[in-house]
C-alpha cells in the first residue's frame, strides 16, 4: 500500500470520527436542552401546583377522632386512601349488613357484565318471595326489559331487590351461583368476617359481616368509576321501557334523608343505606373533608328509616372530623 492510499484511508477514518463526535455533541446538547426545559417547567409548576401538592403530603392530618355519643353501636372511620383507621367502635364484631350487601352485588355485577348497556328481561320468578318478605323494590315489573346500568342504579339508589335478582340470574344463572362470586370477592378483599347468603341482604342468620369489612368493601368499590358515579347520584331516570313508556325515576335512600350533604370543611359524596329489624339502621358512606376522602360505616342504630339516625350519625362525625381538620390547619 503506497503513501497516498494510506493517507486516503487515514482521512476517511478521521471524517468518520468527526461525524461520530458531532453526533455525540448534538445528542449531549439535546439532552442539556431537554433538561433545561424540564427544569424551567418544574420551577413554574412549583409555583402553580407542585408546591401545593408537596405541602398537602405534609399537611397535618387527623390521626384519631372521638366518635362517642352517636346512635350506632358499631362504627368505623377510615381514610379512603390507604385505609388508615381513625376511629372505631366494635368494628370487628359481627353484624347483619342488611342492604349494605348490595354494594357487593353491584360491584361484582359491574365486573362480570360484558357491557352495562346489555338489556335484561325480568321474569316473574325473579320476584318470588320479595313481596312476601316486604323487600324494597325499584319499581320494575315482570316481563320488563331494561338496561343493566338501570338495574345497577336500582340496586344502589332505591335498594331494589328485584334488580339484584335480575342481575344475578342473568350473570350466573341463579342467585345462589352469583352469591358464590360475592363470597369469593369477599375472600379476595380480605373480608375475613363476612359471609353472604343472598344478593339483597334480607335477613338470614348466616348472612353476616362487620362494619370494618364493609368499609374495606366500599374502599374497593370507590376505585370503580361507574360505581362512584351511580352511588353519588341523588336520583336516576330510566329511558322508556316496554312496561313503563315514561321510564322510572327513583331516588337515593341516603340523599332523601340528607337534603344538604355539606358538612364542616367538606361534603358527603355518596352512600348506601340498609335496614332490617335484626340489623337496625346501617350506612356506608364517604365524604371529602379538606382535600382527603374518608369512609364511615355504621350499623345497629335504633329506629326506623324515617328517623334516619344512621344518616344523622354520619353528619355528626364528618362535622367533627372537619372541625378537627380545620383546628390542625390553624
C-alpha positions as CSV (number, residue, x, y, z in Angstrom):
1,X,0.0,0.0,0.0
2,X,1.6,3.3,-1.1
3,X,1.7,6.5,0.9
4,X,-1.3,8.1,-1.0
5,X,-3.6,5.1,-0.2
6,X,-2.6,5.2,3.5
7,X,-3.2,8.9,3.6
8,X,-6.7,8.4,2.0
9,X,-7.6,5.8,4.5
10,X,-6.5,8.0,7.4
11,X,-8.6,10.9,6.1
12,X,-11.6,8.7,5.7
13,X,-11.2,7.4,9.3
14,X,-10.8,10.9,10.6
15,X,-14.0,12.0,8.8
16,X,-16.0,9.1,10.3
17,X,-14.6,10.0,13.8
18,X,-15.5,13.7,13.3
19,X,-19.1,12.7,12.3
20,X,-19.4,10.5,15.4
21,X,-18.1,13.2,17.5
22,X,-20.5,15.7,16.0
23,X,-23.4,13.3,16.6
24,X,-22.4,12.9,20.2
25,X,-22.2,16.6,20.7
26,X,-25.6,17.1,19.1
27,X,-27.1,14.4,21.4
28,X,-25.5,15.9,24.5
29,X,-26.7,19.4,23.5
30,X,-30.2,18.0,23.0
31,X,-30.2,16.3,26.4
32,X,-29.0,19.5,28.0
33,X,-31.7,21.5,26.3
34,X,-34.4,19.0,27.4
35,X,-33.0,19.1,31.0
36,X,-33.1,22.9,31.0
37,X,-36.7,23.0,29.6
38,X,-37.9,20.4,32.2
39,X,-36.2,22.4,34.9
40,X,-38.0,25.5,33.9
41,X,-41.3,23.6,33.7
42,X,-40.8,22.2,37.1
43,X,-39.9,25.6,38.5
44,X,-43.0,27.1,37.0
45,X,-45.1,24.1,38.1
46,X,-43.7,24.5,41.6
47,X,-45.4,27.9,41.8
48,X,-48.6,26.7,40.2
49,X,-49.3,23.4,42.0
50,X,-46.3,21.2,42.8
51,X,-45.6,23.3,45.9
52,X,-49.2,22.9,46.9
53,X,-49.1,19.1,46.2
54,X,-45.9,18.7,48.3
55,X,-47.5,20.8,51.0
56,X,-50.5,18.5,51.0
57,X,-48.3,15.5,51.6
58,X,-47.0,17.1,54.8
59,X,-50.3,18.8,55.7
60,X,-51.4,17.9,59.2
61,X,-54.0,15.1,59.2
62,X,-56.3,14.0,62.0
63,X,-54.9,10.7,63.3
64,X,-57.7,9.8,65.7
65,X,-61.1,11.1,66.5
66,X,-63.7,10.7,69.3
67,X,-66.8,9.1,67.8
68,X,-68.7,8.6,71.1
69,X,-72.2,9.8,71.5
70,X,-73.6,8.6,68.3
71,X,-76.7,6.4,67.8
72,X,-74.9,3.5,66.1
73,X,-73.1,1.0,68.4
74,X,-70.9,-0.3,65.5
75,X,-68.8,2.2,63.6
76,X,-65.5,2.7,61.8
77,X,-64.0,5.8,60.3
78,X,-61.0,5.4,57.9
79,X,-59.1,7.3,55.3
80,X,-60.2,6.1,51.8
81,X,-56.6,6.2,50.5
82,X,-54.5,3.7,52.4
83,X,-57.3,2.6,54.7
84,X,-55.9,4.0,57.9
85,X,-58.4,3.7,60.7
86,X,-59.0,7.0,62.5
87,X,-61.8,5.8,64.9
88,X,-63.8,2.7,65.6
89,X,-66.3,1.2,67.9
90,X,-66.9,-2.6,67.9
91,X,-65.8,-2.6,64.3
92,X,-64.8,-6.2,64.2
93,X,-67.9,-7.6,65.9
94,X,-70.4,-9.5,63.8
95,X,-73.4,-7.5,62.4
96,X,-76.2,-8.2,59.9
97,X,-75.3,-5.9,56.9
98,X,-78.9,-5.7,55.5
99,X,-78.8,-3.7,52.2
100,X,-75.1,-2.8,52.6
101,X,-74.8,-6.2,51.0
102,X,-75.9,-4.6,47.7
103,X,-72.6,-2.8,47.4
104,X,-71.0,-6.2,46.8
105,X,-73.9,-7.2,44.5
106,X,-73.3,-4.1,42.4
107,X,-69.5,-4.3,42.2
108,X,-69.5,-8.0,41.3
109,X,-72.1,-7.4,38.6
110,X,-70.2,-4.5,37.2
111,X,-67.0,-6.6,36.9
112,X,-68.8,-9.6,35.4
113,X,-71.0,-7.8,32.8
114,X,-69.6,-7.5,29.3
115,X,-71.5,-4.2,28.9
116,X,-73.6,-2.0,31.1
117,X,-75.8,-1.4,28.1
118,X,-76.8,-5.0,28.0
119,X,-80.6,-5.5,28.0
120,X,-82.1,-7.8,30.6
121,X,-85.7,-9.0,30.9
122,X,-87.1,-9.6,34.4
123,X,-89.2,-12.7,34.8
124,X,-92.0,-13.5,37.3
125,X,-89.7,-16.0,39.1
126,X,-87.3,-13.1,40.0
127,X,-90.0,-11.6,42.1
128,X,-90.7,-14.7,44.0
129,X,-90.7,-14.1,47.8
130,X,-89.9,-10.4,47.5
131,X,-93.4,-9.2,48.1
132,X,-94.0,-11.7,51.0
133,X,-90.8,-10.5,52.7
134,X,-91.6,-6.8,52.2
135,X,-88.4,-6.3,50.2
136,X,-87.6,-2.9,48.9
137,X,-88.0,-2.6,45.2
138,X,-87.1,-0.1,42.5
139,X,-90.4,-0.5,40.6
140,X,-89.7,-2.7,37.7
141,X,-92.3,-5.4,36.7
142,X,-92.2,-9.0,35.4
143,X,-91.5,-9.1,31.6
144,X,-90.0,-5.7,31.6
145,X,-86.7,-5.3,29.6
146,X,-84.2,-2.8,30.9
147,X,-80.5,-2.0,30.6
148,X,-78.1,-3.4,33.1
149,X,-77.0,0.1,34.1
150,X,-80.6,1.0,35.1
151,X,-80.7,-2.2,37.2
152,X,-77.4,-1.2,38.9
153,X,-78.8,2.3,39.6
154,X,-81.8,0.5,41.0
155,X,-79.6,-1.6,43.3
156,X,-77.6,1.3,44.7
157,X,-80.2,4.2,44.9
158,X,-83.6,2.8,45.9
159,X,-82.1,-0.5,47.0
160,X,-84.2,-2.5,44.6
161,X,-84.2,-6.2,45.5
162,X,-85.7,-7.2,42.1
163,X,-82.7,-5.5,40.4
164,X,-80.3,-7.6,42.4
165,X,-82.0,-10.9,41.5
166,X,-82.2,-9.9,37.8
167,X,-78.5,-9.2,37.6
168,X,-77.6,-12.3,39.5
169,X,-79.7,-14.6,37.4
170,X,-78.6,-13.1,34.1
171,X,-74.9,-13.3,35.0
172,X,-74.7,-16.6,36.8
173,X,-77.9,-18.4,36.0
174,X,-79.1,-18.3,39.6
175,X,-78.9,-16.2,42.7
176,X,-77.0,-19.0,44.5
177,X,-74.3,-19.2,41.9
178,X,-73.9,-15.4,41.9
179,X,-73.6,-15.4,45.7
180,X,-70.6,-17.7,45.3
181,X,-68.9,-15.0,43.3
182,X,-69.7,-12.5,46.1
183,X,-68.1,-14.7,48.7
184,X,-65.0,-15.2,46.5
185,X,-64.7,-11.5,46.1
186,X,-65.0,-11.0,49.8
187,X,-62.3,-13.5,50.4
188,X,-60.0,-11.9,47.8
189,X,-60.5,-8.5,49.5
190,X,-59.6,-9.9,52.9
191,X,-63.1,-9.6,54.4
192,X,-62.5,-12.5,56.8
193,X,-65.6,-11.9,58.9
194,X,-68.1,-11.8,56.1
195,X,-70.4,-14.4,54.6
196,X,-73.1,-13.8,52.1
197,X,-76.2,-16.0,51.6
198,X,-78.1,-13.7,49.2
199,X,-77.8,-10.7,47.0
200,X,-80.3,-8.5,48.8
201,X,-79.3,-8.5,52.5
202,X,-82.7,-9.9,53.6
203,X,-82.2,-11.4,57.0
204,X,-80.5,-14.7,57.3
205,X,-78.6,-15.8,60.5
206,X,-75.7,-17.0,58.3
207,X,-75.6,-13.7,56.3
208,X,-73.2,-11.5,58.3
209,X,-70.3,-9.1,58.2
210,X,-68.6,-6.3,60.2
211,X,-68.5,-2.6,59.7
212,X,-64.8,-2.9,59.2
213,X,-65.3,-5.4,56.3
214,X,-68.0,-3.2,54.8
215,X,-65.5,-0.3,54.9
216,X,-62.9,-2.4,53.1
217,X,-65.6,-3.2,50.5
218,X,-66.6,0.4,50.0
219,X,-62.9,1.4,49.7
220,X,-62.5,-1.1,46.9
221,X,-65.8,-0.1,45.2
222,X,-64.7,3.6,45.1
223,X,-62.0,2.6,42.7
224,X,-64.6,1.8,40.1
225,X,-65.8,5.0,38.2
226,X,-69.2,3.5,37.3
227,X,-69.8,2.6,40.9
228,X,-68.9,6.1,42.1
229,X,-71.0,7.8,39.5
230,X,-74.0,5.8,40.5
231,X,-73.7,5.9,44.3
232,X,-73.0,9.7,44.2
233,X,-76.3,10.3,42.3
234,X,-79.3,11.6,44.2
235,X,-81.7,10.3,41.5
236,X,-81.9,8.4,38.3
237,X,-84.4,8.3,35.5
238,X,-84.5,5.3,33.1
239,X,-85.4,5.6,29.4
240,X,-88.8,4.3,28.3
241,X,-89.3,0.6,28.6
242,X,-91.9,-1.9,27.2
243,X,-93.8,-1.6,30.6
244,X,-93.1,2.0,31.6
245,X,-93.3,4.3,28.5
246,X,-92.2,7.3,30.5
247,X,-89.4,5.3,32.3
248,X,-89.0,5.2,36.0
249,X,-87.4,7.8,38.3
250,X,-86.0,6.6,41.6
251,X,-84.1,8.3,44.4
252,X,-81.1,7.6,46.7
253,X,-82.3,6.3,50.0
254,X,-79.4,8.2,51.7
255,X,-79.8,11.5,49.9
256,X,-83.6,11.5,50.6
257,X,-82.6,11.8,54.3
258,X,-79.8,14.2,53.5
259,X,-81.2,17.3,51.7
260,X,-77.9,19.2,52.4
261,X,-74.8,17.0,52.0
262,X,-72.5,19.8,53.2
263,X,-70.5,19.3,56.4
264,X,-67.8,21.2,58.1
265,X,-64.9,21.7,55.6
266,X,-66.4,19.1,53.2
267,X,-69.2,17.3,51.5
268,X,-70.8,13.8,51.9
269,X,-70.4,12.4,48.4
270,X,-72.2,9.1,48.4
271,X,-73.5,6.2,50.4
272,X,-75.6,3.1,50.7
273,X,-78.2,2.6,53.5
274,X,-79.5,-0.6,54.9
275,X,-82.2,-1.7,57.3
276,X,-83.8,-4.8,58.7
277,X,-85.3,-5.3,62.2
278,X,-82.4,-7.5,63.1
279,X,-79.7,-5.3,61.6
280,X,-81.0,-1.9,62.7
281,X,-80.2,1.2,60.6
282,X,-76.9,0.8,58.7
283,X,-75.0,3.2,56.5
284,X,-71.8,3.0,54.4
285,X,-70.8,6.5,53.2
286,X,-67.8,8.5,52.1
287,X,-67.1,12.2,52.2
288,X,-64.4,14.6,51.2
289,X,-63.1,16.6,54.2
290,X,-60.5,19.2,53.3
291,X,-58.6,17.6,50.5
292,X,-59.0,13.9,51.6
293,X,-61.7,11.3,51.2
294,X,-62.9,9.4,54.2
295,X,-65.2,6.4,54.7
296,X,-67.6,6.0,57.6
297,X,-69.6,2.8,58.1
298,X,-72.2,2.3,60.9
299,X,-74.7,-0.4,61.9
300,X,-77.2,-1.1,64.6
301,X,-78.7,2.3,65.0
302,X,-82.2,2.1,66.6
303,X,-85.4,3.3,65.0
304,X,-86.9,3.2,61.5
305,X,-85.7,4.5,58.2
306,X,-87.9,7.5,58.6
307,X,-85.9,8.7,61.6
308,X,-82.6,8.4,59.7
309,X,-80.4,8.2,62.9
310,X,-77.7,6.5,60.8
311,X,-77.6,9.5,58.5
312,X,-77.5,11.8,61.5
313,X,-74.5,9.9,62.8
314,X,-72.6,10.4,59.5
315,X,-73.3,14.1,59.6
316,X,-72.2,14.3,63.2
317,X,-68.9,12.5,62.7
318,X,-68.0,14.2,59.4
319,X,-68.7,17.6,61.0
320,X,-66.5,16.6,64.0
321,X,-63.7,15.4,61.6
322,X,-64.0,18.7,59.6
323,X,-63.7,20.7,62.8
324,X,-60.6,18.7,63.9
325,X,-59.0,19.2,60.4
326,X,-59.5,22.9,60.5
327,X,-58.1,23.1,64.0
328,X,-54.9,21.4,62.9
329,X,-54.5,23.7,59.9
330,X,-54.8,26.8,62.1
